[in-house]
Amino acid sequence: MLTNDLLVTKIHKGKIEPVYATLDQKNLEISRSVINLFQEHIGKTYGELIGEIEGFEEIDYRLIRGLTQILERRCIIGMDSPIEPITARRIVFEECNGAVTDIKERKEIIERVARKLSIETNGLEKALWADMEENLVIKEFKTITPENLLRQYNLSLTQTLLFKAWSMEIQIEGNYQDVFWKIKKLGLMYLIQDGKIIIDGPVSIFKMTERYGTALAKLLPVIMKCSKWSLKASILKKTMQGKKVYDFTLDNTRQIFNIEASDIETFDSAIEKEFSLLNFNEWSCKREPELIKAGQYAFIPDFSLERNGTRIFVEIIGFWTPEYLRNKIQKINLLTEKDKLILLVNNNLACSGSEFKVDNLIFYDRKIPYLEILKILRRYEEKQLTEEVGKLKNIEIVLKESIIDLNEIARKYDVGLNALKTVIQQQQKINGYLLIGDQLVDNQTVKTVQSELNGIKKHSEAIIIFEKYGIKSQQMLDVLGYKVKWVGLDPENAEILKA
């Protein structure tokens, strides 16, 4: 965030936006120069640094001042004095016993006070003014790249603009927990509507206020850490005609900001981490997949398990306070998608199964009930298979090519591979073909490959023949009655033999 005097905006057709710094050669050079000045002034006074910076502010005053404000936060600035300046001034004042009328008298007083304090006279002179801003010393500076400094500057401009915001709508994907944790911490009120999080305060309905502007600015970096996000804010601005409200929009496609994201994934509990490491066969596991509406509340499931377009949510309730548990039960019972939820509840919590209005409820002790979860997933698989087979029965599937990739056909009709295999076998579409892995290979190609394999001993040469015809699976060898003899770990030494 920057001071308001450094914010420059442009307004067009009711929309407002900061004048962002482009990442061009000129701005990168300015950014690099300001960083170098900070680096060169480690151990020197803040006044000396500012003096240098003021020397070239005429190039672009607001940009250079803005960059300076950001870099100052990366410094450790402190006093360089043998004693506290307040103490030094008090003792000198007492020693004066009135006004000092000439240089000679002043020198004598300084020397007497220095002897009393057992310091050098130069040290005492320095201590008298060491707490003035210009005399403070830059002790440390954490550097940054010129490009990242400009990106940080653009982020700070946006935050400064949001000081004037009195409402904001956001849409996010990912990072839900952090966003809602921040919303709660900042004391913001929100409403979930049509997939949007509408952040507002009761006062703003009746009287425009900047009360929420600061909080919205602080929320922005957390929003920007989402995998996908967009926001629309109402910005209050004073004009010659009075106060007006302008729209400000922004989304993740703008690549001019800098948010340092952590690569380290953290979990709320060991049991959640354990869940994330499990393998659920064909089901892919995703953490905090999306926001689900639960009445007027937002509900963020811990995980989703996804397979062929089917998504099942998983919520783990571990050790929490009674109040948190009551709120959690209330939210879960308000969910409109309870039929897609697997709920894991710690056995030691003071609650019973009758309190949860969900079908897939499992109580656990110390470990994730892995097998019980697989049983539930199996029911979803069977249901999905039945639905997809029913869908394919009304579709005429034409098989023409000599090599047919069933995955492509499954994707074409948006069904799972098992459903497709079931239907083509039921409809005897497989006549004239052999099912080899996930491919159908017509009988003529099978004969041709079989002929070319005569006399071939090396496994690698057989693979070359398969690749020539586009056959991906080594199950072809099993179909043609071969077995592979492995000699050591080098696949080049493997041989094929007639079984």
C-alpha positions as CSV (number, residue, x, y, z in Angstrom):
1,M,0.0,0.0,0.0
2,L,1.1,3.5,-0.8
3,T,0.2,6.9,0.5
4,N,-2.8,8.3,-1.3
5,D,-0.9,11.2,-2.9
6,L,1.0,8.7,-5.0
7,L,-2.1,7.1,-6.5
8,V,-2.8,8.2,-10.1
9,T,-6.0,6.9,-11.7
10,K,-7.5,7.0,-15.1
11,I,-11.3,7.1,-15.6
12,H,-13.2,6.1,-18.6
13,K,-17.0,5.5,-19.1
14,G,-17.7,5.0,-15.4
15,K,-14.7,2.8,-14.8
16,I,-11.6,3.6,-12.8
17,E,-8.1,2.0,-12.7
18,P,-4.7,3.0,-11.3
19,V,-2.1,4.0,-13.8
20,Y,0.1,0.9,-13.5
21,A,3.8,0.7,-14.2
22,T,4.5,-1.2,-17.4
23,L,7.4,-3.6,-17.2
24,D,9.3,-1.9,-20.0
25,Q,13.0,-1.0,-20.3
26,K,12.6,2.5,-19.0
27,N,10.7,1.5,-15.8
28,L,13.0,-1.5,-15.2
29,E,16.0,0.9,-15.3
30,I,14.4,3.3,-12.9
31,S,13.5,0.4,-10.6
32,R,17.1,-1.0,-10.8
33,S,18.5,2.5,-10.0
34,V,16.4,2.9,-6.9
35,I,17.3,-0.6,-5.6
36,N,21.0,0.2,-6.2
37,L,20.7,3.4,-4.2
38,F,19.3,1.5,-1.2
39,Q,22.0,-1.1,-1.5
40,E,24.8,1.5,-1.7
41,H,23.4,3.3,1.4
42,I,23.6,0.5,3.8
43,G,25.4,2.0,6.8
44,K,24.6,5.5,5.7
45,T,21.9,7.8,6.9
46,Y,18.3,7.9,5.7
47,G,18.8,11.6,4.9
48,E,21.7,10.8,2.6
49,L,19.6,8.2,0.8
50,I,16.6,10.5,0.3
51,G,18.8,13.2,-0.9
52,E,20.2,11.0,-3.6
53,I,16.7,9.8,-4.6
54,E,15.3,13.4,-4.7
55,G,18.1,14.1,-7.2
56,F,16.4,12.2,-10.0
57,E,12.7,12.2,-8.9
58,E,11.9,14.6,-11.8
59,I,12.1,11.6,-14.1
60,D,8.9,10.2,-12.7
61,Y,8.1,11.6,-9.2
62,R,5.2,9.3,-8.3
63,L,6.8,6.1,-9.6
64,I,10.2,6.8,-7.8
65,R,8.5,7.8,-4.6
66,G,6.2,4.7,-4.7
67,L,9.2,2.4,-5.3
68,T,11.0,4.1,-2.4
69,Q,8.1,3.6,0.0
70,I,8.0,-0.1,-0.9
71,L,11.8,-0.5,-0.5
72,E,11.8,1.3,2.9
73,R,9.7,-1.6,4.2
74,R,12.6,-4.0,3.2
75,C,15.1,-2.0,5.4
76,I,16.0,-2.1,9.0
77,I,16.5,1.5,10.0
78,G,17.6,2.6,13.4
79,M,19.6,5.0,15.5
80,D,23.4,5.0,15.6
81,S,24.2,6.6,19.0
82,P,26.3,5.7,22.1
83,I,23.4,7.0,24.3
84,E,19.7,7.7,24.1
85,P,19.3,11.1,22.3
86,I,16.6,12.2,24.9
87,T,19.0,11.5,27.7
88,A,21.8,13.4,26.0
89,R,19.6,16.5,25.3
90,R,18.3,16.5,28.9
91,I,21.8,16.4,30.5
92,V,23.1,19.1,28.1
93,F,20.1,21.3,28.9
94,E,20.6,20.9,32.6
95,E,24.4,21.7,32.2
96,C,23.6,24.9,30.4
97,N,21.6,26.3,33.3
98,G,20.2,28.9,30.9
99,A,20.9,30.1,27.4
100,V,24.3,29.7,25.8
101,T,25.6,32.8,24.2
102,D,28.7,31.9,22.2
103,I,30.5,29.0,20.5
104,K,33.2,28.8,23.2
105,E,30.7,28.3,26.0
106,R,28.8,25.7,24.0
107,K,32.0,23.8,23.4
108,E,32.9,23.8,27.1
109,I,29.4,22.4,28.0
110,I,29.6,19.6,25.4
111,E,33.1,18.7,26.8
112,R,31.9,18.6,30.4
113,V,28.8,16.5,29.5
114,A,30.9,14.1,27.4
115,R,33.3,13.6,30.4
116,K,30.3,13.0,32.7
117,L,28.9,10.4,30.3
118,S,32.4,8.9,29.5
119,I,32.0,9.3,25.8
120,E,33.8,11.3,23.1
121,T,32.5,14.8,22.3
122,N,31.8,13.8,18.7
123,G,29.7,10.9,20.0
124,L,27.7,13.3,22.2
125,E,27.2,15.7,19.3
126,K,25.9,12.8,17.2
127,A,23.6,11.5,20.0
128,L,21.9,14.9,20.3
129,W,20.2,14.5,16.9
130,A,20.5,10.8,16.3
131,D,16.7,10.2,16.5
132,M,15.9,12.7,13.8
133,E,14.5,10.9,10.7
134,E,17.3,12.2,8.4
135,N,19.9,10.9,10.9
136,L,18.6,7.4,11.2
137,V,20.9,4.8,9.7
138,I,20.0,2.1,7.2
139,K,21.4,-1.0,8.9
140,E,20.0,-3.8,6.6
141,F,18.3,-4.0,3.3
142,K,16.6,-7.0,1.8
143,T,17.0,-6.6,-2.0
144,I,14.5,-7.5,-4.7
145,T,14.7,-7.8,-8.5
146,P,13.7,-4.7,-10.6
147,E,10.8,-6.6,-12.2
148,N,9.4,-7.8,-8.9
149,L,9.6,-4.4,-7.4
150,L,7.5,-3.0,-10.3
151,R,5.0,-5.8,-9.8
152,Q,4.9,-5.0,-6.1
153,Y,4.4,-1.4,-6.9
154,N,1.3,-2.2,-9.1
155,L,-0.1,-4.4,-6.3
156,S,0.4,-1.5,-3.9
157,L,-1.4,0.9,-6.3
158,T,-4.4,-1.4,-6.4
159,Q,-4.5,-1.7,-2.6
160,T,-4.4,2.1,-2.3
161,L,-7.3,2.4,-4.8
162,L,-9.3,-0.1,-2.7
163,F,-9.0,2.2,0.3
164,K,-11.8,4.0,-1.4
165,A,-13.9,0.9,-2.0
166,W,-17.1,0.4,-0.2
167,S,-18.1,-3.0,-1.6
168,M,-16.5,-5.7,-3.6
169,E,-17.6,-8.9,-5.5
170,I,-15.1,-11.7,-6.0
171,Q,-15.1,-15.0,-7.7
172,I,-12.3,-17.4,-6.9
173,E,-11.0,-20.9,-7.5
174,G,-8.7,-22.5,-4.9
175,N,-7.3,-21.0,-1.7
176,Y,-10.8,-20.9,-0.3
177,Q,-9.8,-21.5,3.3
178,D,-7.3,-18.7,3.3
179,V,-9.7,-16.3,1.7
180,F,-12.5,-17.0,4.1
181,W,-10.2,-17.1,7.1
182,K,-8.9,-13.6,6.1
183,I,-12.5,-12.3,5.5
184,K,-13.4,-13.5,9.0
185,K,-10.2,-12.0,10.6
186,L,-10.8,-8.7,8.9
187,G,-14.4,-8.6,10.2
188,L,-15.9,-8.3,6.8
189,M,-19.5,-9.4,6.1
190,Y,-20.2,-11.5,3.1
191,L,-23.0,-13.0,1.0
192,I,-22.8,-16.0,-1.4
193,Q,-24.8,-15.4,-4.5
194,D,-24.6,-17.0,-7.9
195,G,-21.1,-18.3,-7.3
196,K,-19.9,-14.8,-6.2
197,I,-18.7,-13.7,-2.8
198,I,-20.2,-10.3,-2.2
199,I,-18.4,-8.4,0.5
200,D,-20.2,-5.5,2.1
201,G,-21.0,-3.8,5.4
202,P,-24.4,-2.8,6.7
203,V,-23.4,0.8,6.9
204,S,-22.6,1.1,3.3
205,I,-26.2,0.4,2.3
206,F,-27.3,3.7,3.9
207,K,-24.2,5.8,3.9
208,M,-21.1,5.6,1.7
209,T,-18.1,4.8,3.9
210,E,-14.5,4.0,3.6
211,R,-14.7,1.8,6.7
212,Y,-14.2,-1.4,4.6
213,G,-11.7,0.0,2.2
214,T,-8.7,-0.8,4.3
215,A,-9.9,-4.3,5.0
216,L,-10.6,-4.9,1.3
217,A,-7.1,-3.8,0.5
218,K,-5.6,-6.2,3.0
219,L,-7.8,-9.0,1.5
220,L,-6.5,-8.5,-2.0
221,P,-3.1,-10.4,-1.7
222,V,-4.9,-13.4,-0.4
223,I,-7.4,-13.3,-3.3
224,M,-4.5,-13.1,-5.8
225,K,-3.1,-16.3,-4.5
226,C,-6.1,-18.2,-5.8
227,S,-5.5,-20.2,-9.0
228,K,-8.2,-18.2,-10.7
229,W,-9.9,-15.0,-9.5
230,S,-11.7,-11.9,-10.5
231,L,-13.1,-8.9,-8.6
232,K,-15.3,-6.0,-9.1
233,A,-15.2,-3.1,-6.6
234,S,-17.2,0.1,-6.2
235,I,-14.8,2.9,-5.7
236,L,-15.8,6.2,-4.1
237,K,-14.0,9.2,-5.5
238,K,-14.4,13.0,-4.9
239,T,-14.9,15.0,-8.0
240,M,-15.6,18.7,-8.8
241,Q,-19.3,17.7,-9.0
242,G,-19.2,15.8,-5.6
243,K,-18.7,12.2,-4.7
244,K,-19.1,9.6,-7.4
245,V,-18.9,5.8,-7.5
246,Y,-16.8,4.1,-10.2
247,D,-16.4,0.4,-11.1
248,F,-13.0,-1.2,-10.8
249,T,-12.5,-4.7,-12.2
250,L,-9.5,-6.9,-12.2
251,D,-8.7,-10.6,-12.7
252,N,-5.9,-13.1,-12.7
253,T,-5.1,-12.5,-16.4
254,R,-3.2,-9.3,-15.6
255,Q,0.4,-10.3,-15.2
256,I,1.8,-7.1,-13.6
257,F,1.5,-8.0,-10.0
258,N,3.8,-9.8,-7.6
259,I,2.4,-12.2,-5.0
260,E,4.9,-14.6,-3.3
261,A,3.2,-17.9,-3.2
262,S,4.3,-20.7,-0.8
263,D,5.2,-24.0,-2.4
264,I,4.7,-25.7,0.9
265,E,1.2,-27.1,1.3
266,T,0.0,-27.0,4.9
267,F,-2.8,-29.1,6.4
268,D,-5.1,-28.3,9.3
269,S,-4.4,-31.8,10.8
270,A,-2.3,-34.9,10.4
271,I,-5.4,-36.8,9.4
272,E,-6.0,-34.5,6.4
273,K,-2.4,-34.9,5.3
274,E,-2.8,-38.7,5.6
275,F,-5.9,-38.5,3.4
276,S,-4.1,-36.5,0.7
277,L,-1.4,-39.2,0.4
278,L,-3.8,-42.1,-0.2
279,N,-4.4,-43.6,-3.6
280,F,-8.1,-44.1,-4.5
281,N,-7.4,-46.0,-7.7
282,E,-8.9,-44.1,-10.6
283,W,-10.2,-41.3,-8.4
284,S,-8.0,-38.2,-8.4
285,C,-7.8,-36.3,-5.1
286,K,-8.0,-32.5,-5.0
287,R,-7.7,-30.4,-1.9
288,E,-10.3,-27.7,-1.2
289,P,-11.8,-28.0,-4.7
290,E,-14.6,-25.4,-4.7
291,L,-17.0,-23.4,-2.8
292,I,-20.4,-24.9,-2.0
293,K,-23.4,-23.0,-0.9
294,A,-24.9,-24.0,2.5
295,G,-27.9,-21.8,3.0
296,Q,-26.5,-18.3,3.5
297,Y,-23.0,-19.7,4.3
298,A,-20.0,-20.8,2.3
299,F,-18.9,-24.4,2.7
300,I,-15.5,-25.5,1.5
301,P,-15.0,-29.3,1.6
302,D,-11.6,-30.6,2.5
303,F,-11.2,-32.7,-0.6
304,S,-12.9,-33.9,-3.8
305,L,-12.4,-37.3,-5.4
306,E,-13.0,-37.1,-9.2
307,R,-13.3,-39.8,-11.8
308,N,-14.7,-39.5,-15.4
309,G,-16.6,-36.3,-14.6
310,T,-18.0,-37.6,-11.3
311,R,-17.0,-35.5,-8.3
312,I,-17.5,-36.6,-4.7
313,F,-16.7,-34.2,-1.9
314,V,-15.0,-35.3,1.3
315,E,-15.1,-33.5,4.6
316,I,-13.1,-34.6,7.7
317,I,-14.2,-33.4,11.1
318,G,-11.5,-34.0,13.7
319,F,-11.0,-32.3,17.0
320,W,-12.8,-29.0,17.4
321,T,-14.6,-27.0,20.0
322,P,-18.3,-27.7,20.7
323,E,-19.3,-24.4,19.1
324,Y,-17.3,-25.1,16.0
325,L,-18.9,-28.6,15.8
326,R,-22.4,-27.1,16.1
327,N,-21.7,-24.7,13.3
328,K,-20.2,-27.4,11.1
329,I,-23.2,-29.7,11.6
330,Q,-25.6,-26.8,10.8
331,K,-23.7,-26.0,7.6
332,I,-23.5,-29.6,6.4
333,N,-27.2,-30.2,6.9
334,L,-27.9,-27.1,4.8
335,L,-25.8,-28.3,1.8
336,T,-27.7,-28.8,-1.4
337,E,-25.2,-31.4,-2.5
338,K,-25.3,-33.8,0.5
339,D,-25.7,-36.8,-1.8
340,K,-22.2,-36.1,-3.1
341,L,-20.5,-35.9,0.3
342,I,-18.5,-38.4,2.2
343,L,-18.3,-37.3,5.8
344,L,-15.6,-38.6,8.1
345,V,-16.2,-37.8,11.8
346,N,-13.8,-38.5,14.6
347,N,-15.2,-41.0,17.1
348,N,-14.2,-39.0,20.1
349,L,-16.3,-36.0,19.2
350,A,-19.4,-35.4,21.3
351,C,-21.9,-36.0,18.5
352,S,-23.9,-38.8,17.0
353,G,-24.7,-40.0,13.5
354,S,-28.3,-38.9,13.9
355,E,-27.2,-35.2,13.9
356,F,-25.9,-35.4,10.4
357,K,-28.4,-35.6,7.6
358,V,-26.0,-37.3,5.2
359,D,-25.9,-40.9,3.8
360,N,-22.2,-41.4,3.5
361,L,-21.2,-40.9,7.1
362,I,-18.2,-42.8,8.5
363,F,-16.8,-42.5,12.1
364,Y,-13.1,-43.1,12.4
365,D,-10.7,-43.5,15.3
366,R,-7.0,-42.7,14.4
367,K,-6.7,-43.7,10.8
368,I,-8.5,-42.8,7.6
369,P,-11.1,-45.6,7.0
370,Y,-9.7,-46.3,3.6
371,L,-11.6,-49.5,2.8
372,E,-14.9,-48.1,3.8
373,I,-14.3,-45.1,1.5
374,L,-13.4,-47.4,-1.4
375,K,-16.7,-49.2,-0.8
376,I,-18.7,-46.0,-1.1
377,L,-16.7,-45.0,-4.2
378,R,-17.5,-48.4,-5.7
379,R,-21.2,-47.6,-5.4
380,Y,-20.7,-44.3,-7.3
381,E,-18.7,-46.2,-10.0
382,E,-21.5,-48.7,-10.4
383,K,-24.1,-46.0,-10.6
384,Q,-22.0,-44.0,-13.1
385,L,-21.4,-47.2,-15.2
386,T,-25.2,-47.9,-15.3
387,E,-26.0,-44.3,-16.4
388,E,-23.3,-44.2,-19.1
389,V,-24.2,-47.6,-20.5
390,G,-27.8,-46.4,-20.7
391,K,-26.7,-43.3,-22.5
392,L,-24.6,-45.2,-25.0
393,K,-27.3,-47.7,-25.9
394,N,-29.1,-44.9,-27.7
395,I,-26.0,-44.0,-29.7
396,E,-24.9,-45.7,-32.9
397,I,-21.2,-46.3,-32.5
398,V,-19.5,-46.9,-35.9
399,L,-16.1,-48.6,-35.9
400,K,-14.2,-48.3,-39.2
401,E,-10.5,-47.9,-38.6
402,S,-8.0,-50.8,-38.4
403,I,-6.7,-49.5,-35.0
404,I,-9.3,-47.8,-32.8
405,D,-8.4,-45.9,-29.6
406,L,-11.4,-46.4,-27.3
407,N,-10.3,-43.5,-25.0
408,E,-10.9,-41.1,-27.9
409,I,-14.4,-42.5,-28.5
410,A,-15.1,-42.4,-24.7
411,R,-14.1,-38.8,-24.6
412,K,-16.2,-38.1,-27.7
413,Y,-19.4,-39.3,-26.0
414,D,-18.3,-38.1,-22.5
415,V,-18.4,-41.5,-20.9
416,G,-16.0,-43.8,-19.0
417,L,-13.9,-46.4,-20.8
418,N,-15.6,-49.3,-18.9
419,A,-19.0,-48.2,-20.1
420,L,-17.8,-48.0,-23.7
421,K,-16.2,-51.5,-23.6
422,T,-19.4,-52.9,-22.0
423,V,-21.6,-51.5,-24.7
424,I,-19.5,-52.5,-27.7
425,Q,-19.2,-56.0,-26.4
426,Q,-23.0,-56.2,-25.7
427,Q,-23.7,-54.9,-29.2
428,Q,-21.2,-57.3,-30.7
429,K,-19.3,-54.4,-32.2
430,I,-16.2,-56.2,-31.4
431,N,-16.7,-58.7,-34.1
432,G,-13.8,-58.5,-36.6
433,Y,-11.6,-56.9,-33.9
434,L,-9.5,-57.9,-30.9
435,L,-9.7,-55.9,-27.8
436,I,-6.0,-55.2,-26.8
437,G,-5.7,-52.9,-23.8
438,D,-7.7,-49.8,-24.6
439,Q,-7.5,-50.4,-28.4
440,L,-9.5,-52.4,-30.9
441,V,-7.2,-54.0,-33.5
442,D,-8.8,-55.5,-36.6
443,N,-8.1,-59.1,-37.5
444,Q,-6.2,-58.2,-40.7
445,T,-3.7,-56.1,-38.7
446,V,-3.4,-58.8,-36.1
447,K,-2.4,-61.3,-38.8
448,T,0.1,-58.9,-40.4
449,V,1.8,-58.2,-37.1
450,Q,1.8,-61.9,-36.3
451,S,3.5,-62.6,-39.7
452,E,6.2,-59.9,-39.1
453,L,7.0,-61.3,-35.6
454,N,8.1,-64.6,-37.1
455,G,11.8,-64.9,-36.6
456,I,11.9,-61.9,-34.2
457,K,13.6,-62.7,-30.9
458,K,14.4,-59.3,-29.3
459,H,11.6,-57.7,-27.4
460,S,12.7,-54.2,-28.5
461,E,12.2,-55.2,-32.2
462,A,8.7,-56.5,-31.5
463,I,7.9,-53.1,-29.9
464,I,9.1,-51.4,-33.0
465,I,6.7,-53.5,-35.1
466,F,3.8,-52.6,-32.8
467,E,4.6,-48.9,-33.0
468,K,4.7,-49.1,-36.8
469,Y,1.0,-50.1,-36.7
470,G,0.0,-47.7,-33.8
471,I,-0.5,-50.5,-31.3
472,K,0.2,-49.1,-27.9
473,S,-0.2,-52.1,-25.7
474,Q,2.3,-55.0,-25.1
475,Q,-0.8,-57.1,-24.3
476,M,-0.5,-57.9,-28.1
477,L,2.3,-60.3,-27.2
478,D,0.0,-62.2,-24.8
479,V,-2.8,-62.3,-27.4
480,L,-0.4,-63.8,-30.0
481,G,0.9,-66.4,-27.6
482,Y,4.3,-64.9,-26.7
483,K,5.9,-64.5,-23.4
484,V,8.8,-62.1,-22.5
485,K,12.0,-63.5,-21.1
486,W,13.9,-60.8,-19.1
487,V,17.6,-61.1,-18.9
488,G,18.9,-58.6,-16.3
489,L,17.6,-55.1,-15.9
490,D,18.4,-53.9,-19.5
491,P,15.2,-54.1,-21.6
492,E,17.4,-54.3,-24.7
493,N,18.4,-57.8,-23.5
494,A,14.8,-59.0,-23.2
495,E,13.6,-61.7,-25.6
496,I,10.2,-62.9,-26.8
497,L,9.4,-66.7,-26.9
498,K,6.4,-68.6,-28.1
499,A,4.5,-69.7,-25.0
